Amino acid sequence: MRVACPYCGERISIAIDAGADAQRYIEDCEVCCRPIVFEVWRDAAGDWGVAASREDDA
């Protein structure tokens, strides 16, 4: 899945653990190296949703 970095705006690829319906973790942007908070969830239809925010916004 591709997500825009909330710092630099570059689109980066993230991997989703399909074994969990909801996840929250921090990973550094591969472009600007700043920490991004990812929240990943699966809705009732089985589709994945992702929210990316700055660490200082979390």
C-alpha positions in Angstrom: 0.0 0.0 0.0 1.2 3.5 -0.8 0.7 6.4 1.6 1.9 10.1 1.5 4.3 11.1 4.2 2.8 13.8 6.4 6.1 15.7 6.6 7.6 15.7 3.1 4.5 14.6 1.0 6.4 11.8 -0.8 4.4 8.6 -1.4 6.0 5.7 0.3 5.1 2.0 0.4 4.1 0.3 3.6 3.5 -3.4 4.4 0.3 -4.4 6.2 0.2 -7.4 8.6 -2.9 -9.2 7.3 -3.0 -11.2 10.5 -4.3 -8.3 12.5 -7.5 -6.3 11.9 -6.1 -3.1 13.6 -2.6 -1.9 14.0 -0.8 1.2 15.3 2.9 1.7 14.8 5.7 4.2 14.1 8.0 3.9 11.1 10.5 6.4 9.7 9.8 7.9 6.3 12.2 6.3 3.8 12.7 9.7 2.1 13.0 12.3 4.9 13.6 9.9 7.8 11.0 11.5 10.1 8.8 9.3 12.3 5.3 8.6 11.0 2.5 7.2 13.1 0.5 4.7 11.1 -3.0 3.5 12.0 -4.2 0.6 9.9 -7.6 -1.0 10.1 -10.0 -3.3 8.2 -13.6 -2.3 7.7 -16.7 -4.5 7.8 -16.3 -5.1 4.0 -12.8 -6.4 4.5 -11.1 -3.4 2.9 -8.0 -1.8 4.5 -7.8 1.8 5.6 -4.6 3.6 6.6 -4.1 7.0 8.3 -0.6 8.5 8.5 0.2 11.4 10.9 3.1 13.2 12.3 4.5 11.8 15.6 4.0 15.2 17.3 0.3 15.1 16.3 -0.4 11.7 17.9 
